[in-house]
Amino acid sequence: MPADLRARLGQVELPNPVLAAAGCAGAGRELAQFIDVARAGAIISKSIMTEPRTGNPAPRLTETPSGLLNSVGLQGPGIDAFLQRDLPWLLSHGARVVVSIAGQTVREYGALAARLSGAAGVCGVEINLSCPNAEDAGRLFALDPATAGTVVAAVRGSLRYDMPVFAKLSPDVTDIVAVAGACVGAGADGLSLINVMIGMAIDPATMRPVLAGAYGGLSGPAVRPVAVRCVWQVREAFPDVPIIGTGGIRTGRDALELLLAGASMIAVGTAIVTDPSACSRVARELEEELTAVGADRVADVIGQAHAPRGALRARAVGR
Ligand SMILES: Cc1cc2nc3c(=O)[nH]c(=O)nc-3n(C[C@H](O)[C@H](O)[C@H](O)COP(=O)(O)O)c2cc1C
């Protein structure tokens, strides 16, 4: 019997727990030539802002050992075009959609949430807190527990119905549990861990930063141990809060690692860049991994790395 991959996002049942991470599948259309978007657990949209934006100047991407540095910035069509064009397309193709939102002020996040309240068919909202706060000298919202909580409260307060809200946190903090706690306290139903880590590359030939914006977000396998650590710490502190684990997942085995750390769903980002079918492949491989460790369903492994050595773990160790 293959393992049961079904997962839950609020009231919605997902066919599997493998989501496309924000920004790595655009608005989903880009993936459609490679995969059936209805077969991904869900598609998390590129972070949407109130107005159309062109993003940062090029060059915006560079490879690093086992990773990618990107400074794409929040490029996108804005909420109106997303709601008129991209969301209906995704829904008409049977995708489950989580809308990622990004703002430059607390008010902007609230306004985006209010707009989403009128959109039928959205499974959840992911708040991208790794955005510069225009009212605090460009400091990222995610860096301060109180500020992150204020954003979550604004989103929660602006949603007219009970849509699941996930706060997406940055690993670039001293105490991720404190930020997670502030977000949960302010009304987040779940957490997404992790967004990119801020990094930089310098080209010795030009003696200048490689990226036009100097800094970029590090993603890919290089950050997976950081994601595992963050998910582990947050699960330890808030065992009942659902977590979407993200960071360097490339295989079913990587996905299993994040689930064991405490994620109840996982999202694949950078791996999609080189393998557009990564979500379906990872889901297939995860099914095999679950069978190999003697798990009948995803729930059997969530957070198991925290549990005292049990029957399931004993079987896994002996495989
Ligand atoms: C090119 C690119 C664009 C991204 N855009 C977004 C975005 O719009 N919103 C967001 O919350 N995260 C964004 N991310 C972060 C990813 O969703 C993910 O959290 C991060 O890359 C770690 O996962 P990975 O190692 O599987 O890529 C982006 C990442 C990349 C590589």
The ligand as a Tripos MOL2 file, in Angstrom:
@<TRIPOS>MOLECULE
LIG
   31    33     1     0     0
SMALL
NO_CHARGES

@<TRIPOS>ATOM
      1 C1         14.1530   33.6270   -7.4690 C.3       1 LIG1
      2 C2         13.4750   33.5800   -6.1260 C.ar      1 LIG1
      3 C3         12.3620   34.3950   -5.8830 C.ar      1 LIG1
      4 C4         11.7220   34.3530   -4.6440 C.ar      1 LIG1
      5 N1         10.6240   35.1440   -4.4320 N.ar      1 LIG1
      6 C5          9.9640   35.0790   -3.2420 C.ar      1 LIG1
      7 C6          8.7750   35.8300   -3.0300 C.ar      1 LIG1
      8 O1          8.2480   36.5040   -3.9200 O.2       1 LIG1
      9 N2          8.2000   35.7650   -1.7970 N.ar      1 LIG1
     10 C7          8.6960   34.9800   -0.7800 C.ar      1 LIG1
     11 O2          8.1170   34.9460    0.3090 O.2       1 LIG1
     12 N3          9.8090   34.2230   -0.9790 N.ar      1 LIG1
     13 C8         10.4400   34.2520   -2.1800 C.ar      1 LIG1
     14 N4         11.5490   33.4720   -2.3820 N.ar      1 LIG1
     15 C9         12.0170   32.5930   -1.2980 C.3       1 LIG1
     16 C10        11.5100   31.1610   -1.4900 C.3       1 LIG1
     17 O3         10.0990   31.0910   -1.4770 O.3       1 LIG1
     18 C11        12.0610   30.2240   -0.3890 C.3       1 LIG1
     19 O4         11.5550   30.6340    0.8590 O.3       1 LIG1
     20 C12        13.5790   30.2270   -0.3210 C.3       1 LIG1
     21 O5         14.1430   30.3450   -1.5940 O.3       1 LIG1
     22 C13        14.1330   28.9620    0.3490 C.3       1 LIG1
     23 O6         13.6810   27.8010   -0.3180 O.3       1 LIG1
     24 P1         14.5460   27.0590   -1.5050 P.3       1 LIG1
     25 O7         15.9090   26.8510   -0.9780 O.co2     1 LIG1
     26 O8         13.7840   25.7900   -1.7760 O.co2     1 LIG1
     27 O9         14.5220   27.9860   -2.6630 O.co2     1 LIG1
     28 C14        12.1980   33.4920   -3.6200 C.ar      1 LIG1
     29 C15        13.3200   32.6710   -3.8740 C.ar      1 LIG1
     30 C16        13.9440   32.6990   -5.1060 C.ar      1 LIG1
     31 C17        15.1260   31.7800   -5.3530 C.3       1 LIG1
@<TRIPOS>BOND
     1     1     2 1
     2     2     3 ar
     3     2    30 ar
     4     3     4 ar
     5     4     5 ar
     6     4    28 ar
     7     5     6 ar
     8     6     7 ar
     9     6    13 1
    10     7     8 2
    11     7     9 ar
    12     9    10 ar
    13    10    11 2
    14    10    12 ar
    15    12    13 ar
    16    13    14 ar
    17    14    15 1
    18    14    28 ar
    19    15    16 1
    20    16    17 1
    21    16    18 1
    22    18    19 1
    23    18    20 1
    24    20    21 1
    25    20    22 1
    26    22    23 1
    27    23    24 1
    28    24    25 2
    29    24    26 1
    30    24    27 1
    31    28    29 ar
    32    29    30 ar
    33    30    31 1
@<TRIPOS>SUBSTRUCTURE
     1 LIG1         1 GROUP 0 **** ****
